[in-house]
Amino acid sequence: MWETVGMGKPEPIVTRLIDKRIVSGKCSECDEPLDMPNVVKSAKEQEYELEVAFAKHLKAKHREDCMETRSMRIVQSIGPAPYRAICTNCNQQFKVTSGKTFTVEDATATLQAQFDAHECKPMDESQNAARIVREATENH
């Protein structure tokens, strides 16, 4: 889906599917089960529910770890070259200047420089949920 560049951080892991829908998950860092609703919805809604449950878990259990381990995620490319990226911690966006022709290495270096120079302002839970929905709908 997207390439993440930088230090790792906890991620949600799907532990059970029913009819290709996520019904349970856990944290990759601490193996704690995520608190998901008992009602099974559409696959997209279940994916969203996993992300919401994971965001709550991160806030409660890994807040300091996540603040220190931000990373850059490439979210849009033009051909093989990355064009747009976000900070996985604060959702700030970075773009390669349009109108210029870049090599993959130049584009990556430009995005990385912007990422390295920014100061994180962490998102609250509602901003994170909105980001998850936006990212899920951008590619479909």
C-alpha positions in Angstrom: 0.0 0.0 0.0 2.3 2.8 1.2 6.0 2.8 2.0 7.0 4.0 5.5 10.5 5.5 5.8 12.1 6.0 9.2 12.0 4.3 12.6 9.4 1.7 13.3 6.5 2.0 15.7 3.7 -0.1 17.0 1.2 -1.2 14.3 -2.2 -3.0 14.4 -2.1 -6.7 13.6 -5.2 -8.5 12.4 -5.7 -11.6 14.4 -9.1 -12.8 13.1 -11.1 -12.4 9.9 -14.7 -13.6 9.2 -15.8 -13.4 5.6 -12.8 -11.2 4.8 -13.8 -8.7 7.5 -11.6 -7.8 10.5 -13.1 -8.9 13.8 -10.1 -8.8 16.1 -6.6 -7.4 16.3 -3.7 -6.8 18.5 -0.8 -4.4 19.0 2.5 -5.4 17.3 4.5 -3.9 20.2 2.9 -5.3 23.3 0.5 -8.1 21.9 -2.4 -6.5 23.8 -5.8 -7.3 22.1 -7.6 -4.3 20.7 -11.0 -3.4 21.9 -13.2 -3.8 18.8 -17.0 -3.6 18.7 -18.9 -6.9 18.8 -21.1 -6.0 15.7 -19.5 -7.0 12.4 -20.0 -4.4 9.7 -18.7 -4.0 6.2 -15.0 -4.7 5.5 -14.2 -1.0 5.2 -16.1 -0.2 8.4 -14.3 -3.0 10.2 -10.9 -1.7 8.9 -11.9 1.7 10.3 -12.9 0.2 13.6 -9.5 -1.5 13.9 -7.7 1.8 13.3 -9.9 3.6 15.8 -9.3 0.9 18.4 -5.6 1.0 17.7 -5.5 4.8 18.0 -7.1 4.5 21.4 -4.6 1.8 22.4 -1.7 3.9 21.3 -2.9 6.9 23.2 -3.4 4.9 26.4 -0.3 2.6 26.2 2.3 3.9 23.9 1.9 7.7 23.9 5.5 8.5 24.6 6.9 5.8 22.3 4.9 7.1 19.4 5.9 10.7 19.9 9.6 9.7 19.7 9.3 7.3 16.7 7.8 9.4 13.9 8.2 8.3 10.4 7.5 9.5 6.9 5.0 7.7 4.7 4.9 8.1 1.0 1.2 8.4 0.0 1.4 9.4 -3.6 3.8 8.8 -6.4 4.1 9.8 -10.0 5.4 6.8 -11.8 8.2 5.4 -9.6 9.0 8.8 -8.0 7.4 9.7 -4.7 5.4 12.9 -4.9 3.6 13.4 -1.6 4.3 12.1 1.9 3.0 12.6 5.4 4.4 12.4 8.9 2.8 9.4 10.6 2.8 11.1 14.0 1.3 14.5 13.2 -0.1 14.1 9.6 1.8 17.1 8.2 2.1 16.8 4.5 5.2 17.2 2.3 5.2 17.6 -1.5 7.8 17.6 -4.2 7.6 20.9 -6.1 5.4 20.4 -9.1 6.7 21.4 -12.6 10.2 20.0 -12.0 11.5 16.7 -13.2 13.1 14.7 -10.4 14.8 11.4 -10.2 13.5 9.0 -7.6 16.5 9.8 -5.4 16.0 13.6 -5.7 12.3 13.3 -4.9 12.9 11.1 -1.9 15.7 13.4 -0.7 13.4 16.5 -1.1 10.6 14.9 0.9 13.0 13.6 3.6 14.5 17.1 4.0 11.1 18.6 4.5 10.2 15.8 7.0 13.4 16.2 8.9 12.9 20.0 9.2 9.4 19.9 10.5 8.3 19.9 14.2 5.6 17.4 15.1 2.3 18.6 16.5 0.5 15.4 17.3 -3.0 14.8 16.1 -5.9 14.2 18.5 -8.0 11.1 18.1 -10.6 12.7 15.8 -7.9 14.0 13.5 -6.3 10.6 13.3 -9.7 8.9 12.6 -10.3 11.5 9.8 -6.9 10.8 8.3 -7.6 7.0 8.3 -10.9 7.5 6.5 -9.3 9.9 4.0 -6.4 7.5 3.2 -8.8 4.6 2.9 -11.0 6.5 0.4 -8.2 8.1 -1.6 -7.2 4.8 -3.2 -10.7 3.6 -4.1 
